[in-house]
Amino acid sequence: MKKDAVFIYSEDQLNYSFSDTHPFNQKRIILTLDLLKKMQAITDEDIIRPRIATEEELLLAHDVKFIETVKKASKGELQENVGAIYGIGTEDTPIFPNMHEASALLVGGTLTAVDEVMNGRANYALNLGGGLHHGFHGKASGFCVYNDSSVAIKYLQQKYGARVLYIDTDAHHGDGVQWSFYDDPNVCTLSIHETGRYLFPGTGHITERGNGKGYGTSFNFPIDAFTEDESFLEVYRTSIKEVAEYFQPDVILTQNGADAHYFDPLTHLYGTMAIYNEIPRIAREIAEQYCEGRWIAVGGGGYDIWRVVPRAWAQIWLAMKKLPAPTGPLPADWLTSWQGESPVPLIPTWEDPDPLYEAIPRKKEITEKNAQMLNRALYIIRNEKINK
């Protein structure tokens, strides 16, 4: 019997761990899953164990020399000067034991999600362990070793012949995925992110439109620092609908970084839980409209693992189960279970406190700037649609 949704998870996904002090912390997956269990929104029957991606599958998006380098690093056999060439052993992406196996498992989780959806066993699939969108063909970058989304998109193309729309709402530009398919007309990448003027990786300009036959299939919507909910959602709602109508995808893959929130320590956006209530529900609507419901979602950034990520990521699963966005208190037993370990007071409700922050004097200016950027991008899309 076909399921509404499946949740890809095993405790082994937590082995992707750089150090106890590194901002990328997969404990956020446990916190999210436990929240869903304590609100009785998920059962053991919904959970599927991820498999490990094979080397042949990793080669769909990565260079063989890079993979061999990661394997050496995993065993402690990599020279420091060699690792730096491949982005391994850096401050962002330090070496840890069994790095290759842990990274390949995250990729395999996204491939597991792909097969569940494309083989008709589920309408939707969620792999919160994935979303490592900064990984490049031959280099690790920005906390990301292997790029599960790039591998999964190549896999979708080769195994299922699918046209893929990749939507990235992480506060950081989805650079690794964009450049992997920059000249491919059958993959469309859409990234909404904080402008690279202030934030890693510094790319994602509106003028990055694709190359060769792939020109017109790369879309970037860089929003200003301190952007708030209304402006973020206006860009999101409008861009996703316009791009989906233009591209006509067979399947949607969404990267769901939860680092556009005001509390996130690594970014400068002023989002609240309101954007995370809406992002997955619109993605599901677009999948149903254009893709017969085929939607695969992965995780991504999100560095306030206590107050933000569990509440934000839970909304993806609730949207997949077609449950309304919850309001009011979080489950009391979840709060009791984790407050003692959390270094900050947990937010006790699904909604953020109001007001969450002091009013921004430049709100009108920021909103107008984002609207101008959106209008320029839409003008390009509509002209290309006419000339298509």
C-alpha positions as CSV (number, residue, x, y, z in Angstrom):
1,M,0.0,0.0,0.0
2,K,1.4,3.4,-1.0
3,K,2.3,5.7,2.0
4,D,1.7,9.4,2.2
5,A,5.3,9.9,3.4
6,V,8.4,8.1,4.7
7,F,11.0,9.4,7.1
8,I,14.6,8.2,6.3
9,Y,16.6,7.8,9.5
10,S,19.0,5.7,11.5
11,E,21.2,6.6,14.5
12,D,24.2,6.1,12.2
13,Q,23.4,9.4,10.6
14,L,24.8,11.0,13.7
15,N,28.3,9.7,12.9
16,Y,28.7,12.6,10.5
17,S,30.3,14.7,13.3
18,F,33.3,17.0,13.0
19,S,33.7,17.7,16.7
20,D,31.7,18.5,19.8
21,T,32.2,22.2,19.3
22,H,31.5,22.3,15.5
23,P,28.3,24.2,14.6
24,F,27.1,21.4,12.3
25,N,25.4,19.1,14.8
26,Q,23.3,16.2,13.7
27,K,21.7,15.8,17.1
28,R,19.1,18.1,15.6
29,I,17.7,15.1,13.7
30,I,17.1,13.3,17.0
31,L,15.5,16.4,18.5
32,T,13.1,16.7,15.5
33,L,12.2,13.0,15.4
34,D,11.5,13.0,19.2
35,L,9.3,16.0,18.9
36,L,7.3,14.3,16.1
37,K,7.0,11.1,18.2
38,K,5.9,13.0,21.3
39,M,3.1,14.7,19.4
40,Q,2.2,11.3,17.9
41,A,2.7,12.5,14.3
42,I,5.1,9.7,13.3
43,T,5.2,5.9,13.9
44,D,8.0,3.3,13.6
45,E,6.3,2.1,10.4
46,D,6.9,5.5,8.8
47,I,10.7,5.3,9.3
48,I,13.0,3.6,6.8
49,R,16.7,3.0,7.4
50,P,19.1,4.7,4.9
51,R,21.5,2.6,2.8
52,I,25.1,3.6,2.1
53,A,25.7,5.0,-1.3
54,T,28.1,2.9,-3.4
55,E,31.3,4.4,-4.9
56,E,29.7,4.1,-8.4
57,E,26.8,6.3,-7.1
58,L,29.2,8.8,-5.6
59,L,31.0,9.1,-8.9
60,L,27.8,10.4,-10.4
61,A,28.7,13.8,-8.9
62,H,32.2,13.5,-7.5
63,D,35.7,12.9,-8.9
64,V,37.4,9.6,-8.2
65,K,40.5,11.3,-6.8
66,F,38.4,13.3,-4.3
67,I,36.6,10.1,-3.1
68,E,40.0,8.4,-2.6
69,T,41.2,11.4,-0.7
70,V,38.2,11.3,1.6
71,K,38.8,7.6,2.2
72,K,42.4,8.3,3.2
73,A,41.3,11.0,5.6
74,S,38.8,8.6,7.1
75,K,41.7,6.3,8.1
76,G,44.0,9.0,9.3
77,E,46.3,8.5,6.3
78,L,46.0,11.9,4.6
79,Q,48.8,14.4,4.5
80,E,47.7,17.9,5.6
81,N,49.0,19.7,2.5
82,V,47.1,17.2,0.3
83,G,43.9,17.5,2.2
84,A,43.8,21.3,1.9
85,I,43.7,21.0,-1.9
86,Y,40.4,19.0,-1.5
87,G,38.9,21.2,1.2
88,I,39.5,18.5,3.8
89,G,41.1,19.2,7.2
90,T,40.0,22.9,7.1
91,E,38.4,24.8,9.9
92,D,35.0,24.4,8.2
93,T,35.4,20.8,7.2
94,P,37.9,19.1,9.6
95,I,38.8,15.4,9.4
96,F,37.0,12.9,11.6
97,P,37.2,9.1,11.7
98,N,35.2,7.2,9.1
99,M,34.4,10.4,7.3
100,H,33.9,8.5,4.0
101,E,31.4,6.0,5.5
102,A,29.5,8.6,7.4
103,S,29.2,10.9,4.3
104,A,28.3,8.1,2.0
105,L,25.4,7.1,4.4
106,L,24.0,10.6,4.2
107,V,24.1,10.4,0.4
108,G,22.5,6.9,0.6
109,G,19.7,8.3,2.7
110,T,18.7,10.7,0.0
111,L,19.0,8.0,-2.7
112,T,16.7,5.9,-0.4
113,A,14.2,8.7,-0.4
114,V,14.4,9.0,-4.2
115,D,13.6,5.3,-4.7
116,E,10.7,5.4,-2.3
117,V,9.1,8.2,-4.2
118,M,10.0,7.3,-7.8
119,N,9.0,3.6,-7.3
120,G,5.6,4.7,-6.1
121,R,5.9,3.4,-2.5
122,A,5.4,6.9,-1.1
123,N,4.2,10.3,-2.3
124,Y,6.8,12.1,-0.3
125,A,10.1,11.3,1.4
126,L,12.2,13.2,4.0
127,N,15.9,12.7,4.7
128,L,16.9,15.3,7.3
129,G,20.4,13.9,7.2
130,G,20.9,15.2,3.7
131,G,21.1,18.7,2.2
132,L,24.9,19.1,2.1
133,H,24.7,21.6,-0.8
134,H,28.2,23.0,-0.7
135,G,30.0,19.9,-1.7
136,F,31.7,20.2,-5.1
137,H,32.7,17.7,-7.8
138,G,36.3,17.5,-6.4
139,K,36.2,19.4,-3.2
140,A,34.6,19.6,0.3
141,S,33.3,22.9,1.4
142,G,31.2,24.6,4.0
143,F,30.7,21.6,6.4
144,C,29.8,19.4,3.3
145,V,31.9,16.5,2.1
146,Y,29.8,14.6,-0.5
147,N,26.9,16.5,-2.0
148,D,23.9,14.2,-1.6
149,S,21.5,16.4,-3.6
150,S,23.9,16.5,-6.6
151,V,24.3,12.7,-6.5
152,A,20.5,12.3,-6.1
153,I,19.7,14.5,-9.1
154,K,22.1,12.6,-11.3
155,Y,20.6,9.4,-10.0
156,L,17.1,10.7,-10.8
157,Q,18.2,11.5,-14.3
158,Q,20.0,8.3,-15.1
159,K,17.6,5.8,-13.4
160,Y,14.3,7.5,-13.9
161,G,14.8,10.0,-16.8
162,A,13.4,12.8,-14.7
163,R,13.4,16.6,-15.1
164,V,14.3,17.9,-11.7
165,L,13.5,21.1,-10.0
166,Y,15.8,21.7,-7.0
167,I,14.6,24.4,-4.5
168,D,17.0,25.6,-1.8
169,T,15.8,27.9,1.0
170,D,18.9,27.6,3.1
171,A,20.2,31.0,4.1
172,H,23.5,30.1,2.3
173,H,23.5,29.9,-1.5
174,G,23.2,26.3,-2.8
175,D,26.4,26.7,-4.8
176,G,27.5,23.1,-5.1
177,V,24.3,21.9,-6.6
178,Q,24.0,24.9,-8.9
179,W,27.5,24.5,-10.4
180,S,26.9,20.7,-10.8
181,F,24.1,21.4,-13.2
182,Y,24.9,24.8,-14.6
183,D,25.0,23.6,-18.2
184,D,22.2,21.0,-17.9
185,P,18.8,22.0,-19.4
186,N,17.0,19.2,-17.6
187,V,17.8,20.4,-14.1
188,C,16.5,23.7,-12.7
189,T,18.1,25.1,-9.6
190,L,16.3,27.8,-7.5
191,S,18.0,29.3,-4.5
192,I,16.6,31.9,-2.1
193,H,19.4,33.0,0.3
194,E,21.0,35.9,2.1
195,T,23.1,38.0,-0.3
196,G,26.7,36.9,-0.6
197,R,27.9,40.4,0.3
198,Y,28.0,39.4,3.9
199,L,27.7,35.6,4.0
200,F,29.5,32.4,2.8
201,P,29.8,31.3,0.0
202,G,29.5,34.8,-1.7
203,T,27.8,33.5,-4.8
204,G,24.2,33.2,-5.9
205,H,23.8,36.5,-7.8
206,I,20.8,37.2,-9.9
207,T,23.0,37.1,-13.0
208,E,24.0,33.5,-12.5
209,R,21.6,32.0,-15.1
210,G,23.2,28.9,-16.4
211,N,25.6,28.2,-19.2
212,G,25.3,26.8,-22.8
213,K,22.2,24.6,-23.2
214,G,21.6,25.1,-19.5
215,Y,21.1,28.8,-19.8
216,G,17.8,29.9,-18.2
217,T,17.7,27.0,-15.7
218,S,19.5,28.6,-12.9
219,F,17.6,31.0,-10.7
220,N,18.9,33.0,-7.7
221,F,17.0,35.3,-5.4
222,P,19.5,36.9,-3.0
223,I,17.7,38.7,-0.2
224,D,19.2,41.4,1.9
225,A,20.5,40.9,5.4
226,F,17.8,41.5,8.1
227,T,15.0,40.4,5.8
228,E,11.9,39.6,7.7
229,D,9.0,37.1,7.2
230,E,6.8,39.0,4.9
231,S,9.5,39.9,2.4
232,F,11.0,36.4,2.5
233,L,7.7,34.7,1.9
234,E,6.8,37.1,-0.9
235,V,10.0,36.1,-2.7
236,Y,9.5,32.4,-2.0
237,R,5.8,32.2,-3.0
238,T,6.3,34.2,-6.2
239,S,9.5,32.6,-7.4
240,I,8.6,29.0,-6.8
241,K,5.3,29.3,-8.7
242,E,6.8,31.2,-11.6
243,V,9.8,28.9,-12.0
244,A,7.8,25.7,-11.7
245,E,5.4,26.9,-14.4
246,Y,8.3,27.8,-16.6
247,F,10.3,24.6,-16.1
248,Q,7.5,22.0,-15.8
249,P,9.4,19.5,-13.6
250,D,8.8,15.7,-13.1
251,V,9.9,15.8,-9.5
252,I,10.9,18.3,-6.9
253,L,13.8,18.1,-4.5
254,T,13.8,20.7,-1.7
255,Q,16.8,21.6,0.5
256,N,15.3,22.8,3.8
257,G,18.1,24.6,5.7
258,A,16.6,26.2,8.8
259,D,19.2,29.0,9.2
260,A,17.2,32.0,8.0
261,H,15.8,32.3,11.5
262,Y,16.6,35.3,13.8
263,F,18.2,33.0,16.4
264,D,20.6,31.3,13.9
265,P,24.2,32.2,15.0
266,L,25.7,32.1,11.5
267,T,23.4,34.2,9.4
268,H,21.9,37.7,9.4
269,L,18.3,37.1,8.4
270,Y,15.3,37.9,10.7
271,G,12.9,35.0,9.9
272,T,10.6,33.4,12.4
273,M,8.7,30.1,12.5
274,A,6.1,31.7,10.2
275,I,8.3,31.0,7.2
276,Y,8.9,27.4,8.2
277,N,5.2,26.8,8.5
278,E,4.7,27.9,4.9
279,I,7.8,26.7,3.0
280,P,7.0,23.0,2.9
281,R,3.3,23.4,2.4
282,I,3.8,25.5,-0.8
283,A,6.4,23.0,-2.0
284,R,3.9,20.2,-1.6
285,E,1.3,22.2,-3.5
286,I,3.7,22.7,-6.4
287,A,4.6,19.0,-6.4
288,E,1.0,18.1,-6.6
289,Q,0.3,20.6,-9.4
290,Y,3.3,19.7,-11.6
291,C,4.8,16.4,-10.5
292,E,1.8,14.1,-9.5
293,G,2.9,14.7,-5.9
294,R,6.6,13.6,-6.3
295,W,8.5,15.5,-3.6
296,I,11.7,14.6,-1.9
297,A,13.0,16.8,0.9
298,V,16.4,17.0,2.7
299,G,17.8,18.9,5.6
300,G,20.6,21.4,5.3
301,G,21.9,24.3,7.5
302,G,20.4,25.2,10.9
303,Y,22.7,25.9,13.8
304,D,20.3,26.8,16.6
305,I,19.6,23.1,17.1
306,W,17.5,23.6,20.3
307,R,15.1,26.5,19.7
308,V,14.7,26.5,15.9
309,V,15.6,23.4,13.9
310,P,13.2,20.8,15.6
311,R,10.2,23.1,15.3
312,A,11.1,24.1,11.7
313,W,11.9,20.6,10.4
314,A,8.9,19.0,12.1
315,Q,6.8,21.2,9.8
316,I,8.2,19.4,6.7
317,W,6.9,16.1,8.0
318,L,3.6,17.6,9.1
319,A,3.2,19.1,5.6
320,M,3.9,15.7,4.0
321,K,1.3,14.1,6.3
322,K,-1.1,16.9,5.3
323,L,-1.5,17.9,8.9
324,P,-2.2,21.6,9.8
325,A,0.6,23.7,11.2
326,P,0.3,23.2,15.0
327,T,-0.2,26.1,17.3
328,G,0.1,26.5,21.1
329,P,2.4,24.6,23.5
330,L,5.0,22.1,22.4
331,P,4.6,18.6,24.0
332,A,5.4,19.0,27.7
333,D,7.3,15.7,27.8
334,W,9.6,16.9,24.9
335,L,10.4,20.1,26.7
336,T,11.1,18.1,29.9
337,S,13.3,15.6,28.1
338,W,15.6,18.2,26.6
339,Q,15.6,21.3,28.7
340,G,18.2,20.0,31.0
341,E,20.6,19.4,28.2
342,S,19.9,22.6,26.2
343,P,22.3,25.5,26.9
344,V,19.5,28.0,26.2
345,P,15.9,28.1,27.4
346,L,13.7,26.2,25.0
347,I,10.9,28.0,23.2
348,P,7.8,26.3,24.8
349,T,5.4,27.0,21.9
350,W,5.2,26.3,18.2
351,E,5.1,30.1,17.5
352,D,8.0,32.4,18.4
353,P,7.6,35.0,21.1
354,D,6.0,38.2,19.8
355,P,7.9,40.4,19.5
356,L,11.0,38.3,18.9
357,Y,13.3,41.2,18.3
358,E,13.3,45.0,18.3
359,A,11.9,46.7,15.2
360,I,14.3,47.2,12.4
361,P,14.6,50.8,11.3
362,R,15.5,49.8,7.7
363,K,12.6,47.4,7.2
364,K,10.9,49.5,4.4
365,E,14.2,49.9,2.6
366,I,15.1,46.2,2.9
367,T,11.6,45.2,1.7
368,E,11.7,47.5,-1.3
369,K,15.2,46.3,-2.2
370,N,14.1,42.6,-2.2
371,A,11.0,43.5,-4.2
372,Q,13.2,45.2,-6.9
373,M,15.4,42.1,-7.0
374,L,12.4,39.9,-7.4
375,N,10.9,42.0,-10.1
376,R,14.2,41.9,-12.1
377,A,14.3,38.2,-11.8
378,L,10.6,37.8,-12.8
379,Y,11.2,40.0,-15.8
380,I,13.9,37.7,-17.0
381,I,11.8,34.6,-16.4
382,R,8.8,35.9,-18.2
383,N,10.9,37.1,-21.2
384,E,12.5,33.7,-21.5
385,K,9.0,32.0,-21.3
386,I,7.8,34.1,-24.2
387,N,10.9,33.3,-26.2
388,K,11.0,29.6,-25.3
